[in-house]
Amino acid sequence: MSGRTQARACPERTCVGCRERAAKSDLLRIVAIGDECLPDHRGTLPGRGAYVHPAVVCLDQAVRRRAFPRALRSAGPLDTEELRKALAVQAAATP
């Protein structure tokens, strides 16, 4: 017996809002395009990404801590209005 299991490891990322580790599939990837943060639902947009739980609470914590410019290595503040709209739509669609 080699000791290896058949189960594959699930990639984990850290939420920049609450700083908790979670499965990559449970988090929303955020990228900076220009001077605004945009959600990357498919995970295919180019550039550096930051991860956040798809909850307004975590988004608010990340904005308060100024975590997006730090995580995305941006020189100035980033606009999160589109991200906030996307989370509101996602929350409304979830029963």
Backbone atoms as SQL, in Angstrom:
CREATE TABLE atoms (id INTEGER PRIMARY KEY, chain TEXT, resi INTEGER, resn TEXT, atom TEXT, x REAL, y REAL, z REAL);
INSERT INTO atoms VALUES
  (1, 'A', 1, 'MET', 'N', 0.834, -1.178, 0.000),
  (2, 'A', 1, 'MET', 'CA', 0.000, 0.000, 0.000),
  (3, 'A', 1, 'MET', 'C', 0.878, 1.240, 0.000),
  (4, 'A', 2, 'SER', 'N', 0.617, 2.148, -0.862),
  (5, 'A', 2, 'SER', 'CA', 1.462, 3.337, -0.961),
  (6, 'A', 2, 'SER', 'C', 1.036, 4.440, -0.007),
  (7, 'A', 3, 'GLY', 'N', -0.157, 4.365, 0.544),
  (8, 'A', 3, 'GLY', 'CA', -0.612, 5.394, 1.462),
  (9, 'A', 3, 'GLY', 'C', -1.328, 6.546, 0.771),
  (10, 'A', 4, 'ARG', 'N', -1.375, 6.527, -0.528),
  (11, 'A', 4, 'ARG', 'CA', -2.055, 7.599, -1.254),
  (12, 'A', 4, 'ARG', 'C', -3.542, 7.300, -1.328),
  (13, 'A', 5, 'THR', 'N', -4.323, 8.350, -1.301),
  (14, 'A', 5, 'THR', 'CA', -5.765, 8.185, -1.418),
  (15, 'A', 5, 'THR', 'C', -6.209, 8.537, -2.822),
  (16, 'A', 6, 'GLN', 'N', -7.376, 8.092, -3.175),
  (17, 'A', 6, 'GLN', 'CA', -7.919, 8.373, -4.490),
  (18, 'A', 6, 'GLN', 'C', -8.583, 9.753, -4.556),
  (19, 'A', 7, 'ALA', 'N', -8.897, 10.328, -3.396),
  (20, 'A', 7, 'ALA', 'CA', -9.546, 11.633, -3.384),
  (21, 'A', 7, 'ALA', 'C', -8.552, 12.714, -3.793),
  (22, 'A', 8, 'ARG', 'N', -9.002, 13.622, -4.622),
  (23, 'A', 8, 'ARG', 'CA', -8.154, 14.716, -5.070),
  (24, 'A', 8, 'ARG', 'C', -8.258, 15.877, -4.103),
  (25, 'A', 9, 'ALA', 'N', -7.193, 16.569, -3.917),
  (26, 'A', 9, 'ALA', 'CA', -7.177, 17.730, -3.029),
  (27, 'A', 9, 'ALA', 'C', -7.957, 18.876, -3.669),
  (28, 'A', 10, 'CYS', 'N', -8.714, 19.564, -2.859),
  (29, 'A', 10, 'CYS', 'CA', -9.498, 20.703, -3.321),
  (30, 'A', 10, 'CYS', 'C', -8.691, 21.971, -3.077),
  (31, 'A', 11, 'PRO', 'N', -8.467, 22.798, -4.095),
  (32, 'A', 11, 'PRO', 'CA', -7.695, 24.012, -3.871),
  (33, 'A', 11, 'PRO', 'C', -8.413, 24.959, -2.910),
  (34, 'A', 12, 'GLU', 'N', -7.654, 25.571, -2.013),
  (35, 'A', 12, 'GLU', 'CA', -8.213, 26.508, -1.045),
  (36, 'A', 12, 'GLU', 'C', -7.658, 27.897, -1.291),
  (37, 'A', 13, 'ARG', 'N', -8.461, 28.889, -1.000),
  (38, 'A', 13, 'ARG', 'CA', -8.056, 30.289, -1.082),
  (39, 'A', 13, 'ARG', 'C', -8.527, 30.989, 0.183),
  (40, 'A', 14, 'THR', 'N', -7.992, 32.171, 0.443),
  (41, 'A', 14, 'THR', 'CA', -8.357, 32.944, 1.616),
  (42, 'A', 14, 'THR', 'C', -9.209, 34.128, 1.192),
  (43, 'A', 15, 'CYS', 'N', -10.321, 34.317, 1.862),
  (44, 'A', 15, 'CYS', 'CA', -11.206, 35.452, 1.612),
  (45, 'A', 15, 'CYS', 'C', -10.498, 36.709, 2.126),
  (46, 'A', 16, 'VAL', 'N', -10.405, 37.754, 1.290),
  (47, 'A', 16, 'VAL', 'CA', -9.732, 38.978, 1.720),
  (48, 'A', 16, 'VAL', 'C', -10.593, 39.794, 2.675),
  (49, 'A', 17, 'GLY', 'N', -11.858, 39.436, 2.815),
  (50, 'A', 17, 'GLY', 'CA', -12.734, 40.139, 3.746),
  (51, 'A', 17, 'GLY', 'C', -12.638, 39.598, 5.148),
  (52, 'A', 18, 'CYS', 'N', -13.013, 38.342, 5.337),
  (53, 'A', 18, 'CYS', 'CA', -13.042, 37.750, 6.674),
  (54, 'A', 18, 'CYS', 'C', -11.762, 36.988, 7.011),
  (55, 'A', 19, 'ARG', 'N', -10.869, 36.808, 6.017),
  (56, 'A', 19, 'ARG', 'CA', -9.592, 36.126, 6.198),
  (57, 'A', 19, 'ARG', 'C', -9.741, 34.647, 6.537),
  (58, 'A', 20, 'GLU', 'N', -10.872, 34.028, 6.201),
  (59, 'A', 20, 'GLU', 'CA', -11.063, 32.589, 6.424),
  (60, 'A', 20, 'GLU', 'C', -10.718, 31.836, 5.153),
  (61, 'A', 21, 'ARG', 'N', -10.146, 30.660, 5.326),
  (62, 'A', 21, 'ARG', 'CA', -9.835, 29.806, 4.182),
  (63, 'A', 21, 'ARG', 'C', -11.077, 29.020, 3.797),
  (64, 'A', 22, 'ALA', 'N', -11.281, 28.866, 2.493),
  (65, 'A', 22, 'ALA', 'CA', -12.425, 28.119, 1.990),
  (66, 'A', 22, 'ALA', 'C', -12.035, 27.508, 0.649),
  (67, 'A', 23, 'ALA', 'N', -12.852, 26.583, 0.188),
  (68, 'A', 23, 'ALA', 'CA', -12.618, 25.973, -1.111),
  (69, 'A', 23, 'ALA', 'C', -12.716, 27.044, -2.198),
  (70, 'A', 24, 'LYS', 'N', -11.876, 26.935, -3.181),
  (71, 'A', 24, 'LYS', 'CA', -11.850, 27.913, -4.267),
  (72, 'A', 24, 'LYS', 'C', -13.206, 28.044, -4.937),
  (73, 'A', 25, 'SER', 'N', -13.937, 26.944, -5.026),
  (74, 'A', 25, 'SER', 'CA', -15.245, 26.956, -5.685),
  (75, 'A', 25, 'SER', 'C', -16.305, 27.692, -4.864),
  (76, 'A', 26, 'ASP', 'N', -16.070, 27.882, -3.564),
  (77, 'A', 26, 'ASP', 'CA', -17.026, 28.585, -2.705),
  (78, 'A', 26, 'ASP', 'C', -16.804, 30.094, -2.688),
  (79, 'A', 27, 'LEU', 'N', -15.702, 30.545, -3.249),
  (80, 'A', 27, 'LEU', 'CA', -15.355, 31.964, -3.232),
  (81, 'A', 27, 'LEU', 'C', -15.528, 32.585, -4.612),
  (82, 'A', 28, 'LEU', 'N', -15.636, 33.898, -4.636),
  (83, 'A', 28, 'LEU', 'CA', -15.774, 34.652, -5.876),
  (84, 'A', 28, 'LEU', 'C', -14.441, 35.329, -6.178),
  (85, 'A', 29, 'ARG', 'N', -13.940, 35.122, -7.388),
  (86, 'A', 29, 'ARG', 'CA', -12.672, 35.736, -7.780),
  (87, 'A', 29, 'ARG', 'C', -12.934, 37.157, -8.246),
  (88, 'A', 30, 'ILE', 'N', -12.074, 38.075, -7.804),
  (89, 'A', 30, 'ILE', 'CA', -12.178, 39.483, -8.147),
  (90, 'A', 30, 'ILE', 'C', -10.915, 39.886, -8.884),
  (91, 'A', 31, 'VAL', 'N', -11.067, 40.633, -9.985),
  (92, 'A', 31, 'VAL', 'CA', -9.915, 41.153, -10.714),
  (93, 'A', 31, 'VAL', 'C', -10.067, 42.658, -10.859),
  (94, 'A', 32, 'ALA', 'N', -8.951, 43.332, -11.026),
  (95, 'A', 32, 'ALA', 'CA', -8.958, 44.775, -11.240),
  (96, 'A', 32, 'ALA', 'C', -8.743, 45.040, -12.724),
  (97, 'A', 33, 'ILE', 'N', -9.698, 45.736, -13.324),
  (98, 'A', 33, 'ILE', 'CA', -9.569, 46.179, -14.709),
  (99, 'A', 33, 'ILE', 'C', -9.687, 47.696, -14.676),
  (100, 'A', 34, 'GLY', 'N', -8.602, 48.338, -15.016),
  (101, 'A', 34, 'GLY', 'CA', -8.564, 49.790, -14.877),
  (102, 'A', 34, 'GLY', 'C', -8.522, 50.144, -13.396),
  (103, 'A', 35, 'ASP', 'N', -9.492, 50.938, -12.982),
  (104, 'A', 35, 'ASP', 'CA', -9.538, 51.327, -11.566),
  (105, 'A', 35, 'ASP', 'C', -10.789, 50.811, -10.878),
  (106, 'A', 36, 'GLU', 'N', -11.333, 49.682, -11.369),
  (107, 'A', 36, 'GLU', 'CA', -12.494, 49.105, -10.707),
  (108, 'A', 36, 'GLU', 'C', -12.343, 47.599, -10.533),
  (109, 'A', 37, 'CYS', 'N', -12.987, 47.101, -9.494),
  (110, 'A', 37, 'CYS', 'CA', -13.000, 45.665, -9.202),
  (111, 'A', 37, 'CYS', 'C', -14.182, 45.035, -9.911),
  (112, 'A', 38, 'LEU', 'N', -13.936, 43.956, -10.610),
  (113, 'A', 38, 'LEU', 'CA', -14.997, 43.249, -11.321),
  (114, 'A', 38, 'LEU', 'C', -15.007, 41.787, -10.903),
  (115, 'A', 39, 'PRO', 'N', -16.192, 41.184, -10.816),
  (116, 'A', 39, 'PRO', 'CA', -16.256, 39.759, -10.486),
  (117, 'A', 39, 'PRO', 'C', -15.836, 38.920, -11.691),
  (118, 'A', 40, 'ASP', 'N', -15.160, 37.839, -11.417),
  (119, 'A', 40, 'ASP', 'CA', -14.724, 36.901, -12.449),
  (120, 'A', 40, 'ASP', 'C', -15.364, 35.556, -12.134),
  (121, 'A', 41, 'HIS', 'N', -16.602, 35.385, -12.581),
  (122, 'A', 41, 'HIS', 'CA', -17.368, 34.190, -12.232),
  (123, 'A', 41, 'HIS', 'C', -16.742, 32.915, -12.794),
  (124, 'A', 42, 'ARG', 'N', -16.179, 32.978, -13.996),
  (125, 'A', 42, 'ARG', 'CA', -15.608, 31.784, -14.613),
  (126, 'A', 42, 'ARG', 'C', -14.144, 31.570, -14.242),
  (127, 'A', 43, 'GLY', 'N', -13.510, 32.602, -13.693),
  (128, 'A', 43, 'GLY', 'CA', -12.112, 32.468, -13.294),
  (129, 'A', 43, 'GLY', 'C', -11.148, 32.506, -14.456),
  (130, 'A', 44, 'THR', 'N', -11.508, 33.185, -15.541),
  (131, 'A', 44, 'THR', 'CA', -10.668, 33.181, -16.734),
  (132, 'A', 44, 'THR', 'C', -10.124, 34.550, -17.110),
  (133, 'A', 45, 'LEU', 'N', -10.515, 35.604, -16.418),
  (134, 'A', 45, 'LEU', 'CA', -10.015, 36.929, -16.763),
  (135, 'A', 45, 'LEU', 'C', -8.526, 37.020, -16.433),
  (136, 'A', 46, 'PRO', 'N', -7.775, 37.749, -17.261),
  (137, 'A', 46, 'PRO', 'CA', -6.335, 37.827, -17.019),
  (138, 'A', 46, 'PRO', 'C', -6.011, 38.727, -15.834),
  (139, 'A', 47, 'GLY', 'N', -4.849, 38.510, -15.291),
  (140, 'A', 47, 'GLY', 'CA', -4.364, 39.358, -14.217),
  (141, 'A', 47, 'GLY', 'C', -4.471, 38.705, -12.864),
  (142, 'A', 48, 'ARG', 'N', -4.040, 39.463, -11.895),
  (143, 'A', 48, 'ARG', 'CA', -4.019, 39.000, -10.521),
  (144, 'A', 48, 'ARG', 'C', -5.437, 38.947, -9.971),
  (145, 'A', 49, 'GLY', 'N', -5.717, 37.974, -9.138),
  (146, 'A', 49, 'GLY', 'CA', -7.057, 37.829, -8.575),
  (147, 'A', 49, 'GLY', 'C', -7.046, 37.823, -7.061),
  (148, 'A', 50, 'ALA', 'N', -8.148, 38.277, -6.495),
  (149, 'A', 50, 'ALA', 'CA', -8.379, 38.203, -5.056),
  (150, 'A', 50, 'ALA', 'C', -9.689, 37.460, -4.870),
  (151, 'A', 51, 'TYR', 'N', -9.835, 36.785, -3.757),
  (152, 'A', 51, 'TYR', 'CA', -11.025, 35.979, -3.519),
  (153, 'A', 51, 'TYR', 'C', -11.802, 36.515, -2.327),
  (154, 'A', 52, 'VAL', 'N', -13.129, 36.464, -2.440),
  (155, 'A', 52, 'VAL', 'CA', -14.016, 36.927, -1.379),
  (156, 'A', 52, 'VAL', 'C', -15.250, 36.025, -1.366),
  (157, 'A', 53, 'HIS', 'N', -15.800, 35.816, -0.177),
  (158, 'A', 53, 'HIS', 'CA', -17.062, 35.082, -0.104),
  (159, 'A', 53, 'HIS', 'C', -18.141, 35.891, -0.821),
  (160, 'A', 54, 'PRO', 'N', -19.066, 35.249, -1.497),
  (161, 'A', 54, 'PRO', 'CA', -20.118, 35.998, -2.190),
  (162, 'A', 54, 'PRO', 'C', -21.178, 36.516, -1.206),
  (163, 'A', 55, 'ALA', 'N', -20.751, 37.335, -0.264),
  (164, 'A', 55, 'ALA', 'CA', -21.627, 37.919, 0.743),
  (165, 'A', 55, 'ALA', 'C', -21.247, 39.381, 0.934),
  (166, 'A', 56, 'VAL', 'N', -22.239, 40.208, 1.154),
  (167, 'A', 56, 'VAL', 'CA', -22.009, 41.641, 1.310),
  (168, 'A', 56, 'VAL', 'C', -21.169, 41.920, 2.557),
  (169, 'A', 57, 'VAL', 'N', -21.314, 41.085, 3.583),
  (170, 'A', 57, 'VAL', 'CA', -20.554, 41.273, 4.820),
  (171, 'A', 57, 'VAL', 'C', -19.054, 41.189, 4.546),
  (172, 'A', 58, 'CYS', 'N', -18.630, 40.189, 3.820),
  (173, 'A', 58, 'CYS', 'CA', -17.216, 40.029, 3.498),
  (174, 'A', 58, 'CYS', 'C', -16.733, 41.140, 2.568),
  (175, 'A', 59, 'LEU', 'N', -17.577, 41.556, 1.643),
  (176, 'A', 59, 'LEU', 'CA', -17.212, 42.654, 0.758),
  (177, 'A', 59, 'LEU', 'C', -16.996, 43.934, 1.557),
  (178, 'A', 60, 'ASP', 'N', -17.891, 44.219, 2.498),
  (179, 'A', 60, 'ASP', 'CA', -17.761, 45.415, 3.330),
  (180, 'A', 60, 'ASP', 'C', -16.480, 45.378, 4.162),
  (181, 'A', 61, 'GLN', 'N', -16.151, 44.205, 4.709),
  (182, 'A', 61, 'GLN', 'CA', -14.924, 44.083, 5.492),
  (183, 'A', 61, 'GLN', 'C', -13.696, 44.313, 4.621),
  (184, 'A', 62, 'ALA', 'N', -13.715, 43.782, 3.402),
  (185, 'A', 62, 'ALA', 'CA', -12.576, 43.949, 2.497),
  (186, 'A', 62, 'ALA', 'C', -12.402, 45.417, 2.106),
  (187, 'A', 63, 'VAL', 'N', -13.513, 46.123, 1.874),
  (188, 'A', 63, 'VAL', 'CA', -13.431, 47.539, 1.519),
  (189, 'A', 63, 'VAL', 'C', -12.925, 48.344, 2.711),
  (190, 'A', 64, 'ARG', 'N', -13.430, 48.046, 3.893),
  (191, 'A', 64, 'ARG', 'CA', -13.029, 48.768, 5.097),
  (192, 'A', 64, 'ARG', 'C', -11.536, 48.579, 5.385),
  (193, 'A', 65, 'ARG', 'N', -11.034, 47.382, 5.145),
  (194, 'A', 65, 'ARG', 'CA', -9.624, 47.083, 5.389),
  (195, 'A', 65, 'ARG', 'C', -8.713, 47.511, 4.246),
  (196, 'A', 66, 'ARG', 'N', -9.298, 47.996, 3.160),
  (197, 'A', 66, 'ARG', 'CA', -8.555, 48.354, 1.946),
  (198, 'A', 66, 'ARG', 'C', -7.772, 47.150, 1.420),
  (199, 'A', 67, 'ALA', 'N', -8.441, 46.013, 1.412),
  (200, 'A', 67, 'ALA', 'CA', -7.777, 44.767, 1.036),
  (201, 'A', 67, 'ALA', 'C', -7.639, 44.592, -0.477),
  (202, 'A', 68, 'PHE', 'N', -8.573, 45.144, -1.258),
  (203, 'A', 68, 'PHE', 'CA', -8.506, 44.935, -2.709),
  (204, 'A', 68, 'PHE', 'C', -7.286, 45.591, -3.346),
  (205, 'A', 69, 'PRO', 'N', -6.985, 46.867, -3.060),
  (206, 'A', 69, 'PRO', 'CA', -5.768, 47.429, -3.664),
  (207, 'A', 69, 'PRO', 'C', -4.503, 46.685, -3.238),
  (208, 'A', 70, 'ARG', 'N', -4.466, 46.209, -2.009),
  (209, 'A', 70, 'ARG', 'CA', -3.288, 45.482, -1.520),
  (210, 'A', 70, 'ARG', 'C', -3.182, 44.122, -2.203),
  (211, 'A', 71, 'ALA', 'N', -4.286, 43.379, -2.262),
  (212, 'A', 71, 'ALA', 'CA', -4.253, 42.031, -2.831),
  (213, 'A', 71, 'ALA', 'C', -4.030, 42.057, -4.340),
  (214, 'A', 72, 'LEU', 'N', -4.581, 43.064, -4.991),
  (215, 'A', 72, 'LEU', 'CA', -4.466, 43.153, -6.450),
  (216, 'A', 72, 'LEU', 'C', -3.274, 43.992, -6.887),
  (217, 'A', 73, 'ARG', 'N', -2.518, 44.485, -5.914),
  (218, 'A', 73, 'ARG', 'CA', -1.320, 45.288, -6.155),
  (219, 'A', 73, 'ARG', 'C', -1.616, 46.479, -7.051),
  (220, 'A', 74, 'SER', 'N', -2.619, 47.242, -6.649),
  (221, 'A', 74, 'SER', 'CA', -3.026, 48.438, -7.370),
  (222, 'A', 74, 'SER', 'C', -2.447, 49.660, -6.675),
  (223, 'A', 75, 'ALA', 'N', -2.131, 50.679, -7.451),
  (224, 'A', 75, 'ALA', 'CA', -1.509, 51.877, -6.882),
  (225, 'A', 75, 'ALA', 'C', -2.494, 52.732, -6.103),
  (226, 'A', 76, 'GLY', 'N', -3.728, 52.802, -6.551),
  (227, 'A', 76, 'GLY', 'CA', -4.700, 53.674, -5.896),
  (228, 'A', 76, 'GLY', 'C', -5.941, 52.926, -5.472),
  (229, 'A', 77, 'PRO', 'N', -6.941, 53.671, -5.003),
  (230, 'A', 77, 'PRO', 'CA', -8.195, 53.022, -4.585),
  (231, 'A', 77, 'PRO', 'C', -8.944, 52.440, -5.785),
  (232, 'A', 78, 'LEU', 'N', -9.715, 51.397, -5.523),
  (233, 'A', 78, 'LEU', 'CA', -10.479, 50.728, -6.571),
  (234, 'A', 78, 'LEU', 'C', -11.972, 50.906, -6.323),
  (235, 'A', 79, 'ASP', 'N', -12.717, 51.085, -7.403),
  (236, 'A', 79, 'ASP', 'CA', -14.158, 51.238, -7.318),
  (237, 'A', 79, 'ASP', 'C', -14.803, 49.851, -7.207),
  (238, 'A', 80, 'THR', 'N', -15.666, 49.658, -6.209),
  (239, 'A', 80, 'THR', 'CA', -16.286, 48.353, -5.982),
  (240, 'A', 80, 'THR', 'C', -17.787, 48.367, -6.260),
  (241, 'A', 81, 'GLU', 'N', -18.288, 49.381, -6.949),
  (242, 'A', 81, 'GLU', 'CA', -19.730, 49.503, -7.185),
  (243, 'A', 81, 'GLU', 'C', -20.269, 48.358, -8.060),
  (244, 'A', 82, 'GLU', 'N', -19.561, 48.008, -9.137),
  (245, 'A', 82, 'GLU', 'CA', -20.002, 46.901, -9.999),
  (246, 'A', 82, 'GLU', 'C', -19.995, 45.584, -9.228),
  (247, 'A', 83, 'LEU', 'N', -19.024, 45.411, -8.388),
  (248, 'A', 83, 'LEU', 'CA', -18.935, 44.201, -7.566),
  (249, 'A', 83, 'LEU', 'C', -20.109, 44.120, -6.600),
  (250, 'A', 84, 'ARG', 'N', -20.455, 45.242, -5.998),
  (251, 'A', 84, 'ARG', 'CA', -21.586, 45.303, -5.063),
  (252, 'A', 84, 'ARG', 'C', -22.906, 44.979, -5.787),
  (253, 'A', 85, 'LYS', 'N', -23.058, 45.479, -7.016),
  (254, 'A', 85, 'LYS', 'CA', -24.270, 45.197, -7.810),
  (255, 'A', 85, 'LYS', 'C', -24.351, 43.705, -8.151),
  (256, 'A', 86, 'ALA', 'N', -23.228, 43.115, -8.527),
  (257, 'A', 86, 'ALA', 'CA', -23.197, 41.695, -8.881),
  (258, 'A', 86, 'ALA', 'C', -23.551, 40.827, -7.678),
  (259, 'A', 87, 'LEU', 'N', -23.060, 41.190, -6.500),
  (260, 'A', 87, 'LEU', 'CA', -23.394, 40.428, -5.292),
  (261, 'A', 87, 'LEU', 'C', -24.859, 40.572, -4.934),
  (262, 'A', 88, 'ALA', 'N', -25.446, 41.753, -5.147),
  (263, 'A', 88, 'ALA', 'CA', -26.860, 41.956, -4.866),
  (264, 'A', 88, 'ALA', 'C', -27.720, 41.107, -5.796),
  (265, 'A', 89, 'VAL', 'N', -27.347, 41.041, -7.055),
  (266, 'A', 89, 'VAL', 'CA', -28.090, 40.215, -8.022),
  (267, 'A', 89, 'VAL', 'C', -27.965, 38.744, -7.662),
  (268, 'A', 90, 'GLN', 'N', -26.773, 38.309, -7.286),
  (269, 'A', 90, 'GLN', 'CA', -26.560, 36.920, -6.902),
  (270, 'A', 90, 'GLN', 'C', -27.326, 36.563, -5.650),
  (271, 'A', 91, 'ALA', 'N', -27.385, 37.467, -4.684),
  (272, 'A', 91, 'ALA', 'CA', -28.132, 37.210, -3.450),
  (273, 'A', 91, 'ALA', 'C', -29.628, 37.142, -3.708),
  (274, 'A', 92, 'ALA', 'N', -30.121, 37.959, -4.640),
  (275, 'A', 92, 'ALA', 'CA', -31.550, 37.948, -4.975),
  (276, 'A', 92, 'ALA', 'C', -31.934, 36.663, -5.709),
  (277, 'A', 93, 'ALA', 'N', -31.003, 36.108, -6.494),
  (278, 'A', 93, 'ALA', 'CA', -31.281, 34.898, -7.256),
  (279, 'A', 93, 'ALA', 'C', -31.237, 33.650, -6.396),
  (280, 'A', 94, 'THR', 'N', -30.521, 33.711, -5.281),
  (281, 'A', 94, 'THR', 'CA', -30.408, 32.559, -4.387),
  (282, 'A', 94, 'THR', 'C', -31.594, 32.538, -3.424),
  (283, 'A', 95, 'PRO', 'N', -32.320, 31.413, -3.393),
  (284, 'A', 95, 'PRO', 'CA', -33.501, 31.373, -2.505),
  (285, 'A', 95, 'PRO', 'C', -33.142, 31.267, -1.046);
